[in-house]
Amino acid sequence: MSTPLIKRDTSWLQFNARVLQEAADDRVPLYERIKFLAIYSSNLDEFFRVRVASLRQFKSIPKEERRELFDFKPKKELKAIRRIVRKQQEEFGRIFRNEILPSLKEENIHLLHSDELDEVQRTFVEEYFDEQVKSHLKLHWLPGQDDEDHLLPFVENGQLCLAVVLDTEDAVDEEGTAEVGLVPIPQKGLPRFVVLPKPQGVEEGYYVIFLDSIIRANLSRWMGTKVDFGYSFKLSRDAELYIENEFDGDLREKIERSLGRREEGLPTRFLYDGAMPDWLRKRLKHTLGVSKYDMIPGARYHKFTDFFSFPLPEGRDDLIYPPLPPLPHPRLENAESVMGLMEASDILLSFPYQQYDYVPQLIREAAEHPEVEKLSITLYRVAGKSAVMNNLLYALDQGKEVEAFVEAKARFDEASNLYWGKELQNAGATVHYSYPAVKVHTKLLHISRRQTGGERIHYTYIGTGNFNEKTAKLYTDHALLTTRPVLGADVERVFQLLRGRLILPNCQKLLVAPFSLASGIEEMIDAEIANAREGGNAYLFLKMNSLEEPGMIEKIREAAAAGVEVRLIVRGICCLIPKPDENIKIISIIDRFLEHARIYIFGNNGQEKIYIGSADLMERNLFRRVEVVTPVEDQLLRLELRRIMDMQWRDNQKARIIVEGGVNKYRKAKAGEGKFRAQTDIYAYYSRRLDAVSS
């Protein structure tokens, strides 16, 4: 009997717990710990807007149909999620109150409440409120129990509000007759944090206050009546677009129309101040139409995503990570031609350790090359300000043919993708948008050049990450630049598939989902099993964002049982939790950069096969998306990738162990082993390579 897999949502929450561990780790600079609280909060918001919202929709399906469609009970799953989240929220509050705030005070940085201000600061707060805040505020009275005709203005997703209780005899009336006002906290035009003047007579120190506290301190004066308190809450809403029929009509137009309704989705989480009186909580629940299952108590302040912008005192760079600016590529820096170097040999780019500028530089060079005929690209998540897109527009100006496949269903990036799709289309590009029921997730650029004699050269880019300059500074990814004819022809077949001119890509070397990727990986695992049974050198060394697909997990377990050494680096969801006696070792690395690359290494009896690409081992990637995974054939680049993987595997500072009974325990350095931290070690590795070339 197969060992049960951990549920996907539980595993995702375990991943977010690793993010929370970074906030609790006193080895991390203080302001970076604060940033990890913001990341945790942002992740959880998206989880409730997407995954929890989906489970709520499953609940609406009749029980008989649910039993046929799903192997779990949505209601039971939701209860388990809330139990885990409640525990994590308690840990979140403990870290903030007992570790972050005291550590800030030790650095003479003070985050003050409204009742902690001295006379100088109170005067400043009153003046700031009158001059900057008051004009942004609106007051909405909550309808009473019998006031059904009174309509409350719609509370949008993520909107912070203060529930203001008037300080009257009825203020704690459990029958619900007390007057309660809602004051939305402004989200645009004002900072969430305001730097205060120092208290009178104090020469040193840095003082900060929440915008919420400034509003609370002035509520009675602004409303013209005494108020008891302003209890904060935040509402998260379902982020699904709910396209009625993807197969009928213009899908792009449907997505565009639906975007405006995203913030109006059903509530999925009502996060409220745990000190809020029961009668007020119940009244808000009734008025806002929130389920009791969506009510989650928290601390006084919410929306910790705003802590990304928590102000840093001037000259206190010791409170953040030391900079690791992207390095020049030793071959590409100061090169006259990226295309020329690609013709000489394959090139590997590794972000954010190396500069991303070479990607838009390649596109611009192709735009200016007289023999280049066409550029084709897939776009999944595009930066708002994008040199890649600007250079594609430049290529059109230069008379080149440009073809783009824009994934309009890339959640939360739909608007940016549609914008750039229109810009390209208006400039004369051929633009294709999403296909029904499938996403184009692969990261491909193909440049076709026809030489004077008629021979064609394929300049091909195959990446693990998006064409996005912003995330290239934050996510660890790799890209292969090659002119190998077979790979170029394979990529061209993928583009023909996307154009609808091929039913099957039939690539010679690329593994393409949803066609050959799953079967191709299984065949290579089977080869490792055969090698192990024959006493050969058999191993799997795989890195990915998520491992979830049951068939692939079963195949990995089969390999381990046959004697294949299995080492996995899984950043996020990992539904395989090995038993201590299984021949499977799994780690997860959470550090200053987001681990995003997918690298698949197969022992192949001493002749390693190494692949990189866009796909995780998830059901959606293998069977519901267009993905491309490419072999890396250049021996030097294979050694480089293997070196990177080895540095990650030896990490004993930021690696967590994934094993039954010990998920998320830090891997500790053994006696005499030394300290190894993958991301800083990899950066040092690329720095040394650059120095070696320069000298």
C-alpha positions, 0 to 999 in steps of 0.5 A: 500500500502506498504511503499517503501523501500530505495534502497540498494546502497543508504543505503550502502552509508548511512552506509559509511557516518556513517564511515565518521562520526567517522572521523569527531567525535572529541571524537575519538582519532586523529589517529583513525579518520585518520584510519576511513578516510582510512576505508571510502576510502577502502569501497568506492573503493570496492563499485565502483569495485563491485556494480557500476561495476554491474550497468554498466553491467546492462546498457549493457542489452537491455532495453526490457530485463532490464524492465523484470529483474529489478525494477530500471533503472541502469543509474538513479541509477548510477546518484544517486550514483554519486550525493551522493558520490560527496557530501560525497567526499566534506565532506571527503575533508573538514574533512581532510583539516579543521579538521585533518590537523589543529589537527595534527598541534596542536599536532606538527605533520606536513604533508608537501607539497613539497613547504613547505620544508626548506633547510634541508628538501629539501636536505633530499628529494633530497637525498631520491629521488636519493637513494630510489625512482628514480630507481622505477620510469618510465615515459610514454608519453601520445599519442597525439590526432592523435597518435593512434599507440602509446600504453600507458602501462596498468593502473592497478586497484588502481594505483596512477599516476601523469600526468606531464605537461611540462612547455612549450608554448603548456602546456595549448594547448586545442587542445591536442598537449602539451606533457604529461607524466604519472609517476606511483607512486610506490606501492611496496618497498616504504612507502607512507609516509616518515618522514622528519628531523626537519627544521633547528633550530627547536627542537620539532615536527614531520614532514611527507611528501607524497611520491607523494610530494617527486616525484613532488619536483624532477620531473624537475630534473629527467626528465631533463626539467621544468614541470608545475605540476604533477596532480594525479589520480587513476583508479578503475576497475571492480572486477568481475571475470566474470566466463563464465559458472559456471555449466560447467567444473572445477569451481575452475580452472576457478576462478584461471585463472580469478584471474589474469584478475581482475586488468584488468577490465573495469574502474569504477571510475577515481578519479582525482585532481580537480585542473587538467586543463579541457584539460588534464582531457579530454585527459586522459579520451580519452586515458584511455577509461573512461566514463564521468560518471566515472570521479570524482573530488577529492583533490590533494592526493588520495588512502587514504587507505594508511593512515592505515600506517600513521606514529605515533611519538614515545611515542604518544599512546595518539593519538590512542585508548587505547588497549583492548587486547582479554581476556581469557575465564573464563572457557577455560583459563588454561583448560586441555581440551577444548573438556572436557569442551564442554562435560560438558556444552555449551560454548560461545566465543565472539570475539574480547573481548575474545581470539581466540586461543581456536579455533585452540586449539580445532582443535589441541586437536582433532588431538591428541585425539585417539578416534577422527576420522574426522574433517569437516570444512567450510572455507569462508575467511581464514587468510594468516597466520592461526593457524586453517589451520596449525592445520588441517594440523597437524590433517592430520599428526596425521592420522585423516580424514579431510574434508574442504569445501572451498568457492573459490568465496569469493570476494578478498579472492579467492587466499588465500582460493585456496592456503589453499585448495591446501595445505590441498589437498596435505596433504591428506584432502578431499577438496570440492570447490564452487558450481555453483550459490551458496556460502557456507557462513556458519561457521561450524566445526564438530569433530566426536569422536567414543568412545570405546563402539561405541557411537559417540560424536559430538563436534560442532562449529557454528559461526557468523564469519569466521575462521580467526585469523586476523578478530577475532581481529577486528570484533565482533562475537560469536561462540557456542561450543557444544556437544548437540547430536541433534545439532551435528547430524544437522550439520552432515546433513549439511555436507552431504548436502555439499557432495551432499549426501542429497538434503534436510538437514531436520534438527531438530533444525538448520535453514539452508538456502536456505531451512528452514531459511526464513520460520523458521524466518517467523514462529517465527515472526508469533508466535509473531504476534499471541502472540501480538493479544492475549495480550501476551509479543511479541517482536523482538530484532534482530541484523544483518549486513544488512536488505534488503530482501523485504519479510522479511521487509514486515513481520517485518512491519506486526509484528509491525503493530500487536503490536509486539515491534520491535528493530533492530540493523543493522550495514550496509545496511538497506532498512527499514527506519521506519516512526516516528509513526511505532512501529519499532526502529532501531539503527546502531553502528559504533565504533572501532570494526566492528559489525559483529554478527547476533543475533535473539531474539524472545519474545515467550511470556516470554520464549525467543528464541535466535539464532545466525548464519552466515546469514543476512536478505538479499535475497542472504543469505536467498536464494542463500547461504548455511547458518546456524542459531542455537538456543542457548539452554543453559540458562546461554548463553542465558542470556549472549547474552541478556545482550550483546544485552541490552548493545548495545541497550542502547548505546548513544555514538556510536549508530545512529538512523535509521528513516525516516527524521533522518537517521544517527543522533547520539542517545544522552544521556537523562538527568541523563541517563549517558554515555553508549558505547556498545563496551567498556561496553561489554569489561568491562563486560567480564573483571568483569566476569574474575575477579570474577572467578579469585577471 
